[in-house]
Amino acid sequence: MAVAAAFLSSSLLPTTPGSHLTPFTLRSRLRLFTRRAVVVNAAAATLREVCSGRVPDHVLQRAEEIGYVVPTEMQEQSLPLLLSGQDCILHAQTGSGKTLAYLLSIFSTIDFSRSSVQALVVVPTRELGMQVTKVARLLAAKACTVMALLDGGTLKRQKSWVKAEPPAIIVATVASLCQMVERRAFSLQSMRVLVIDEVDFIFGSSKQVSSLRKILTSYSAASSRQTIFASASIPQHNRFLHDCVQHKWTKGDVVHVHVHPVQPMPSHLCHKYVICTKKERMHVLLSLLERDAPKSAIIFVAGQSERSKKAGNPPSTMVVSDFLRNEYKGSLDVMLLEEDMNFNARAASFSEVKGRGFLLVSTDIASRGFDLPQTSHVYNLDLPKTATDYLHRAGRTGRQPFSRLELECCVTTLITEEEHFVLRRFQNELKFHTQEEELPLMNCFPG
Ligand SMILES: Nc1ncnc2c1ncn2[C@@H]1O[C@H](COP(=O)(O)OP(=O)(O)OP(=O)(O)O)[C@@H](O)[C@H]1O
């Protein structure tokens, strides 16, 4: 199996305070790691072999039944480190299988017979939390309890459950977790693994950052747990690595597993753009949908501004989904996912979308971690705000690690003439190529 060199940036950290690495030590450390990775790859053909002796057999058996037989490239590179208990920053492309990697690390560490919170996975959105919980429960197969503490109305009930019988694994959003810990529903003193998924996103939110710091330093100590950060994008990762050690979010020997460091965008995705006016956008989208005939698609729309909310306007997501419900004549179900929907409606939308052909109209809440492997097309009806947002939106397609060539995975962005330079900037930053598409023939232009 081919190996891309992972870049272990822990090698960039001074091993003792004040010490510095010379280019020589850096080179020799990298050589050492590359050699070690090759050895691991030569010997490791299956997930079972990579995890052998570390992950309980019943979990590996469940993994195989689900279809996780061969490790992805990022799993091959990270699992030997994760399963040795090393603190890790998993920095790898969207759809590379980070969830399974950190969950296997959790299952290798927890004591299935103990009733205490031993592992915590922190996620930025309810939907990602629901997804991670589902995979964890599938793997655990009732050998331990996995509880989801996600924002919504059930927290009160969960407080009594968690007190009566603490689950071994908790998957939580930052706000729900802090609410529970502060109300002393449970303690994190016996936590042995802490995972922060989409770490750059959570750190990027000024609302969540102080709570996140508490989770990292006040509720338990880095020395008593394994800490794992995951994301496809960790801007200024050397700085982040430095902060991890400096602020004691991790142990001093944290490892940065950086898979495909020079190519953040998965290479199997194709990128296109169509230049049109804002007025033409929805009709252009309709024609694209008719022409592309996606298996399933996510249509990203900008979130509603406070000003527009105050003016009583409907959110763009609703306008677009109503338009598609009226005009789209294909067989896919039009679904809507949006921040302001209540918990039950969001949960229903999210579960309905699974298993059927869909056109999901959403804001960026669907751009992080969402795993809907049947998504063949992504449409950016509005240009994302940053290159990182583009990366995560694009990464909602092409998510079947071993059958990528069977499905055409396309990201199409609708832009005005004036926005073209922004797309070019994203292209340079993320190192991908976009191709201009002719404006598709439209049945009816807006009057
Ligand atoms: N070893 C494997 N064999 C087969 N499928 C796998 C394997 N590992 C992961 N997958 C599948 O690959 C898809 C992507 O995995 P996952 O959601 O963990 O990606 P990710 O790296 O977390 O992506 P993102 O950064 O977008 O959140 C999922 O559908 C998952 O079930």
The ligand as an ORCA input file, in Angstrom:
! r2SCAN-3c Opt
* xyz 0 1
  N     -11.094      1.797      7.202
  C     -12.188      2.176      6.579
  N     -12.767      1.390      5.644
  C     -13.891      1.793      4.990
  N     -14.516      2.960      5.212
  C     -13.993      3.779      6.140
  C     -12.808      3.442      6.875
  N     -12.546      4.439      7.740
  C     -13.507      5.368      7.553
  N     -14.372      4.971      6.608
  C     -15.542      5.736      6.085
  O     -15.025      6.905      5.478
  C     -15.943      7.981      5.632
  C     -15.208      9.199      6.180
  O     -14.777      8.945      7.518
  P     -14.804     10.093      8.633
  O     -16.168     10.672      8.737
  O     -14.192      9.547      9.845
  O     -13.830     11.138      7.947
  P     -13.089     12.376      8.614
  O     -11.641     12.208      8.379
  O     -13.547     12.563     10.022
  O     -13.624     13.544      7.681
  P     -13.976     15.090      8.050
  O     -12.690     15.794      8.260
  O     -14.695     15.553      6.832
  O     -14.849     15.056      9.263
  C     -17.052      7.466      6.531
  O     -18.165      7.125      5.726
  C     -16.469      6.232      7.186
  O     -17.466      5.290      7.503
*
